[in-house]
Structure formats: structure tokens, C-alpha cells
Amino acid sequence: MNTKHVRTRRFNASHVVEAELDHLDWATKQPTQRMLDAGYWRRRLLAVKCRFELSEQQVARVEKILQRL
């Protein structure tokens, strides 16, 4: 039995990250809805941060949006 641990791959897909950050930036400026509260958006942002290799500029955008929440 193979017991190697599989490392999660992080992707460098700037166009995907930019589209996601554009959406999250817009969405977090909208009025809060019951299911789409600050905790939901925080989880979405942290998922982007974990799944992708972000540039310094993208990290700054994520941090700015997180501060707004």
C-alpha cells in the first residue's frame, strides 16, 4: 500500500485569480445577505489564497478586501 502523502498543488493562473478577486471585490461591497455574510466571503478569499500562487499585488488585494470585512 502506498502511504505517500499527496501535496496539494497550487496553481499559477493569474487570469483566474484576477477574475475571482474582481468578483470578490465587487461582491463584498454589496449589502450583506443572510447566507453571504462576512464569514462566507472570508472563507472564499482564504480559499483563493491557499489554492493559487499569488503575486505580491494579488496578496495585497486579498488583504485589502479582508480588512474591509
N, CA, C and O atoms as CSV, one atom per row, in Angstrom:
chain,resi,resn,atom,element,x,y,z
A,1,MET,N,N,0.851,-1.193,0.000
A,1,MET,CA,C,0.000,0.000,0.000
A,1,MET,C,C,0.882,1.236,0.000
A,1,MET,O,O,1.826,1.331,0.784
A,2,ASN,N,N,0.583,2.165,-0.860
A,2,ASN,CA,C,1.355,3.389,-0.980
A,2,ASN,C,C,0.881,4.390,0.064
A,2,ASN,O,O,-0.278,4.804,0.043
A,3,THR,N,N,1.772,4.785,0.983
A,3,THR,CA,C,1.378,5.697,2.067
A,3,THR,C,C,1.968,7.088,1.889
A,3,THR,O,O,2.031,7.864,2.843
A,4,LYS,N,N,2.403,7.409,0.672
A,4,LYS,CA,C,2.934,8.746,0.418
A,4,LYS,C,C,1.848,9.789,0.612
A,4,LYS,O,O,0.689,9.593,0.247
A,5,HIS,N,N,2.259,10.886,1.190
A,5,HIS,CA,C,1.319,11.999,1.345
A,5,HIS,C,C,1.289,12.795,0.047
A,5,HIS,O,O,2.332,13.122,-0.519
A,6,VAL,N,N,0.129,13.092,-0.399
A,6,VAL,CA,C,-0.030,13.861,-1.631
A,6,VAL,C,C,-0.098,15.330,-1.252
A,6,VAL,O,O,-0.971,15.748,-0.491
A,7,ARG,N,N,0.836,16.113,-1.793
A,7,ARG,CA,C,0.834,17.557,-1.547
A,7,ARG,C,C,-0.193,18.218,-2.441
A,7,ARG,O,O,-0.317,17.880,-3.618
A,8,THR,N,N,-0.907,19.136,-1.893
A,8,THR,CA,C,-1.867,19.889,-2.688
A,8,THR,C,C,-1.110,20.787,-3.644
A,8,THR,O,O,-0.207,21.520,-3.241
A,9,ARG,N,N,-1.481,20.727,-4.907
A,9,ARG,CA,C,-0.837,21.568,-5.912
A,9,ARG,C,C,-1.449,22.953,-5.895
A,9,ARG,O,O,-2.668,23.116,-5.835
A,10,ARG,N,N,-0.589,23.935,-5.948
A,10,ARG,CA,C,-1.039,25.316,-6.063
A,10,ARG,C,C,-0.778,25.751,-7.487
A,10,ARG,O,O,0.305,25.528,-8.029
A,11,PHE,N,N,-1.762,26.364,-8.084
A,11,PHE,CA,C,-1.680,26.732,-9.479
A,11,PHE,C,C,-1.343,28.207,-9.646
A,11,PHE,O,O,-1.745,29.047,-8.840
A,12,ASN,N,N,-0.609,28.502,-10.689
A,12,ASN,CA,C,-0.335,29.885,-11.057
A,12,ASN,C,C,-1.201,30.185,-12.269
A,12,ASN,O,O,-0.824,29.898,-13.405
A,13,ALA,N,N,-2.335,30.752,-12.020
A,13,ALA,CA,C,-3.287,31.079,-13.080
A,13,ALA,C,C,-3.773,32.504,-12.837
A,13,ALA,O,O,-4.871,32.721,-12.326
A,14,SER,N,N,-2.949,33.452,-13.204
A,14,SER,CA,C,-3.234,34.858,-12.892
A,14,SER,C,C,-4.588,35.317,-13.400
A,14,SER,O,O,-5.284,36.068,-12.716
A,15,HIS,N,N,-4.972,34.875,-14.597
A,15,HIS,CA,C,-6.256,35.319,-15.145
A,15,HIS,C,C,-7.427,34.804,-14.307
A,15,HIS,O,O,-8.426,35.505,-14.144
A,16,VAL,N,N,-7.313,33.597,-13.782
A,16,VAL,CA,C,-8.374,33.045,-12.925
A,16,VAL,C,C,-8.414,33.801,-11.604
A,16,VAL,O,O,-9.488,34.157,-11.120
A,17,VAL,N,N,-7.254,34.042,-11.028
A,17,VAL,CA,C,-7.179,34.764,-9.756
A,17,VAL,C,C,-7.723,36.173,-9.916
A,17,VAL,O,O,-8.494,36.637,-9.077
A,18,GLU,N,N,-7.333,36.858,-10.981
A,18,GLU,CA,C,-7.818,38.225,-11.203
A,18,GLU,C,C,-9.339,38.258,-11.339
A,18,GLU,O,O,-9.991,39.141,-10.781
A,19,ALA,N,N,-9.901,37.314,-12.069
A,19,ALA,CA,C,-11.361,37.252,-12.225
A,19,ALA,C,C,-12.030,36.996,-10.877
A,19,ALA,O,O,-13.042,37.618,-10.555
A,20,GLU,N,N,-11.468,36.087,-10.095
A,20,GLU,CA,C,-12.034,35.773,-8.773
A,20,GLU,C,C,-11.927,36.981,-7.843
A,20,GLU,O,O,-12.880,37.303,-7.133
A,21,LEU,N,N,-10.782,37.643,-7.842
A,21,LEU,CA,C,-10.614,38.820,-6.983
A,21,LEU,C,C,-11.512,39.965,-7.412
A,21,LEU,O,O,-12.039,40.682,-6.563
A,22,ASP,N,N,-11.698,40.152,-8.716
A,22,ASP,CA,C,-12.633,41.174,-9.197
A,22,ASP,C,C,-14.041,40.893,-8.675
A,22,ASP,O,O,-14.734,41.792,-8.196
A,23,HIS,N,N,-14.446,39.635,-8.776
A,23,HIS,CA,C,-15.786,39.260,-8.296
A,23,HIS,C,C,-15.897,39.459,-6.785
A,23,HIS,O,O,-16.877,40.029,-6.304
A,24,LEU,N,N,-14.897,38.990,-6.036
A,24,LEU,CA,C,-14.952,39.105,-4.582
A,24,LEU,C,C,-14.908,40.557,-4.136
A,24,LEU,O,O,-15.563,40.925,-3.161
A,25,ASP,N,N,-14.146,41.383,-4.834
A,25,ASP,CA,C,-14.097,42.807,-4.519
A,25,ASP,C,C,-15.478,43.424,-4.709
A,25,ASP,O,O,-15.960,44.161,-3.849
A,26,TRP,N,N,-16.108,43.121,-5.835
A,26,TRP,CA,C,-17.455,43.642,-6.104
A,26,TRP,C,C,-18.468,43.092,-5.089
A,26,TRP,O,O,-19.258,43.844,-4.519
A,27,ALA,N,N,-18.433,41.788,-4.876
A,27,ALA,CA,C,-19.436,41.137,-4.028
A,27,ALA,C,C,-19.373,41.613,-2.583
A,27,ALA,O,O,-20.404,41.748,-1.923
A,28,THR,N,N,-18.157,41.867,-2.089
A,28,THR,CA,C,-18.037,42.284,-0.688
A,28,THR,C,C,-18.444,43.742,-0.480
A,28,THR,O,O,-18.529,44.199,0.659
A,29,LYS,N,N,-18.692,44.464,-1.549
A,29,LYS,CA,C,-19.181,45.846,-1.440
A,29,LYS,C,C,-20.711,45.904,-1.479
A,29,LYS,O,O,-21.301,46.960,-1.256
A,30,GLN,N,N,-21.343,44.770,-1.760
A,30,GLN,CA,C,-22.794,44.716,-1.844
A,30,GLN,C,C,-23.387,44.567,-0.440
A,30,GLN,O,O,-22.696,44.147,0.489
A,31,PRO,N,N,-24.683,44.916,-0.289
A,31,PRO,CA,C,-25.325,44.728,1.020
A,31,PRO,C,C,-25.258,43.259,1.450
A,31,PRO,O,O,-25.397,42.353,0.629
A,32,THR,N,N,-25.044,43.043,2.739
A,32,THR,CA,C,-24.921,41.691,3.279
A,32,THR,C,C,-26.245,40.942,3.168
A,32,THR,O,O,-27.310,41.483,3.463
A,33,GLN,N,N,-26.157,39.702,2.742
A,33,GLN,CA,C,-27.322,38.818,2.710
A,33,GLN,C,C,-27.152,37.784,3.812
A,33,GLN,O,O,-26.049,37.572,4.315
A,34,ARG,N,N,-28.247,37.147,4.177
A,34,ARG,CA,C,-28.213,36.193,5.282
A,34,ARG,C,C,-27.188,35.090,5.071
A,34,ARG,O,O,-26.427,34.781,5.988
A,35,MET,N,N,-27.150,34.488,3.886
A,35,MET,CA,C,-26.234,33.373,3.644
A,35,MET,C,C,-24.846,33.843,3.197
A,35,MET,O,O,-23.871,33.100,3.305
A,36,LEU,N,N,-24.765,35.060,2.701
A,36,LEU,CA,C,-23.495,35.563,2.175
A,36,LEU,C,C,-22.945,36.635,3.111
A,36,LEU,O,O,-22.805,37.800,2.738
A,37,ASP,N,N,-22.640,36.215,4.331
A,37,ASP,CA,C,-22.137,37.157,5.326
A,37,ASP,C,C,-20.614,37.272,5.238
A,37,ASP,O,O,-19.987,36.657,4.376
A,38,ALA,N,N,-20.037,38.050,6.120
A,38,ALA,CA,C,-18.592,38.292,6.104
A,38,ALA,C,C,-17.806,36.990,6.254
A,38,ALA,O,O,-16.746,36.837,5.648
A,39,GLY,N,N,-18.307,36.062,7.044
A,39,GLY,CA,C,-17.615,34.775,7.223
A,39,GLY,C,C,-17.528,33.989,5.924
A,39,GLY,O,O,-16.509,33.360,5.639
A,40,TYR,N,N,-18.586,34.025,5.148
A,40,TYR,CA,C,-18.584,33.339,3.844
A,40,TYR,C,C,-17.529,33.939,2.920
A,40,TYR,O,O,-16.741,33.213,2.314
A,41,TRP,N,N,-17.517,35.277,2.815
A,41,TRP,CA,C,-16.571,35.930,1.919
A,41,TRP,C,C,-15.135,35.748,2.395
A,41,TRP,O,O,-14.219,35.627,1.582
A,42,ARG,N,N,-14.940,35.729,3.710
A,42,ARG,CA,C,-13.602,35.490,4.260
A,42,ARG,C,C,-13.112,34.097,3.852
A,42,ARG,O,O,-11.959,33.934,3.452
A,43,ARG,N,N,-13.985,33.103,3.954
A,43,ARG,CA,C,-13.612,31.733,3.544
A,43,ARG,C,C,-13.281,31.680,2.059
A,43,ARG,O,O,-12.325,31.016,1.659
A,44,ARG,N,N,-14.063,32.373,1.244
A,44,ARG,CA,C,-13.792,32.402,-0.210
A,44,ARG,C,C,-12.432,33.019,-0.507
A,44,ARG,O,O,-11.674,32.498,-1.325
A,45,LEU,N,N,-12.125,34.131,0.159
A,45,LEU,CA,C,-10.837,34.787,-0.051
A,45,LEU,C,C,-9.673,33.907,0.394
A,45,LEU,O,O,-8.665,33.807,-0.305
A,46,LEU,N,N,-9.812,33.275,1.546
A,46,LEU,CA,C,-8.744,32.418,2.046
A,46,LEU,C,C,-8.563,31.195,1.156
A,46,LEU,O,O,-7.449,30.691,1.019
A,47,ALA,N,N,-9.634,30.718,0.555
A,47,ALA,CA,C,-9.526,29.593,-0.382
A,47,ALA,C,C,-8.711,29.997,-1.606
A,47,ALA,O,O,-7.883,29.220,-2.081
A,48,VAL,N,N,-8.938,31.204,-2.117
A,48,VAL,CA,C,-8.156,31.687,-3.255
A,48,VAL,C,C,-6.691,31.778,-2.850
A,48,VAL,O,O,-5.803,31.385,-3.607
A,49,LYS,N,N,-6.448,32.296,-1.659
A,49,LYS,CA,C,-5.087,32.469,-1.176
A,49,LYS,C,C,-4.364,31.124,-1.038
A,49,LYS,O,O,-3.158,31.040,-1.270
A,50,CYS,N,N,-5.093,30.087,-0.665
A,50,CYS,CA,C,-4.491,28.761,-0.472
A,50,CYS,C,C,-4.342,27.981,-1.777
A,50,CYS,O,O,-3.379,27.233,-1.939
A,51,ARG,N,N,-5.272,28.144,-2.698
A,51,ARG,CA,C,-5.274,27.339,-3.928
A,51,ARG,C,C,-4.308,27.822,-4.990
A,51,ARG,O,O,-3.852,27.035,-5.820
A,52,PHE,N,N,-3.990,29.111,-4.975
A,52,PHE,CA,C,-3.202,29.687,-6.054
A,52,PHE,C,C,-1.930,30.331,-5.526
A,52,PHE,O,O,-1.867,30.774,-4.379
A,53,GLU,N,N,-0.929,30.373,-6.375
A,53,GLU,CA,C,0.279,31.140,-6.071
A,53,GLU,C,C,-0.008,32.572,-6.482
A,53,GLU,O,O,-0.166,32.867,-7.667
A,54,LEU,N,N,-0.075,33.453,-5.508
A,54,LEU,CA,C,-0.459,34.834,-5.766
A,54,LEU,C,C,0.765,35.727,-5.907
A,54,LEU,O,O,1.796,35.513,-5.269
A,55,SER,N,N,0.622,36.726,-6.755
A,55,SER,CA,C,1.672,37.749,-6.855
A,55,SER,C,C,1.560,38.645,-5.622
A,55,SER,O,O,0.579,38.576,-4.882
A,56,GLU,N,N,2.568,39.479,-5.411
A,56,GLU,CA,C,2.526,40.407,-4.278
A,56,GLU,C,C,1.325,41.341,-4.384
A,56,GLU,O,O,0.683,41.664,-3.385
A,57,GLN,N,N,1.033,41.770,-5.610
A,57,GLN,CA,C,-0.109,42.662,-5.830
A,57,GLN,C,C,-1.423,41.949,-5.496
A,57,GLN,O,O,-2.318,42.552,-4.904
A,58,GLN,N,N,-1.543,40.689,-5.864
A,58,GLN,CA,C,-2.759,39.925,-5.572
A,58,GLN,C,C,-2.901,39.690,-4.077
A,58,GLN,O,O,-4.010,39.756,-3.547
A,59,VAL,N,N,-1.805,39.419,-3.392
A,59,VAL,CA,C,-1.848,39.256,-1.930
A,59,VAL,C,C,-2.331,40.552,-1.289
A,59,VAL,O,O,-3.133,40.527,-0.355
A,60,ALA,N,N,-1.847,41.676,-1.787
A,60,ALA,CA,C,-2.277,42.974,-1.254
A,60,ALA,C,C,-3.772,43.186,-1.482
A,60,ALA,O,O,-4.462,43.708,-0.606
A,61,ARG,N,N,-4.277,42.788,-2.645
A,61,ARG,CA,C,-5.726,42.905,-2.920
A,61,ARG,C,C,-6.530,42.055,-1.953
A,61,ARG,O,O,-7.547,42.500,-1.420
A,62,VAL,N,N,-6.069,40.818,-1.726
A,62,VAL,CA,C,-6.771,39.927,-0.785
A,62,VAL,C,C,-6.784,40.550,0.604
A,62,VAL,O,O,-7.826,40.575,1.258
A,63,GLU,N,N,-5.644,41.052,1.063
A,63,GLU,CA,C,-5.569,41.657,2.397
A,63,GLU,C,C,-6.472,42.887,2.502
A,63,GLU,O,O,-7.105,43.107,3.535
A,64,LYS,N,N,-6.530,43.679,1.449
A,64,LYS,CA,C,-7.392,44.872,1.454
A,64,LYS,C,C,-8.862,44.477,1.574
A,64,LYS,O,O,-9.613,45.090,2.333
A,65,ILE,N,N,-9.269,43.461,0.830
A,65,ILE,CA,C,-10.663,43.001,0.891
A,65,ILE,C,C,-10.952,42.407,2.273
A,65,ILE,O,O,-12.013,42.661,2.843
A,66,LEU,N,N,-10.024,41.625,2.811
A,66,LEU,CA,C,-10.211,41.044,4.150
A,66,LEU,C,C,-10.376,42.136,5.204
A,66,LEU,O,O,-11.198,42.004,6.111
A,67,GLN,N,N,-9.608,43.201,5.090
A,67,GLN,CA,C,-9.730,44.306,6.057
A,67,GLN,C,C,-11.102,44.967,5.978
A,67,GLN,O,O,-11.648,45.411,6.988
A,68,ARG,N,N,-11.647,45.027,4.775
A,68,ARG,CA,C,-12.971,45.627,4.596
A,68,ARG,C,C,-14.048,44.806,5.296
A,68,ARG,O,O,-15.049,45.353,5.759
A,69,LEU,N,N,-13.843,43.502,5.372
A,69,LEU,CA,C,-14.832,42.630,6.006
A,69,LEU,C,C,-14.786,42.831,7.501
A,69,LEU,O,O,-15.541,42.192,8.234
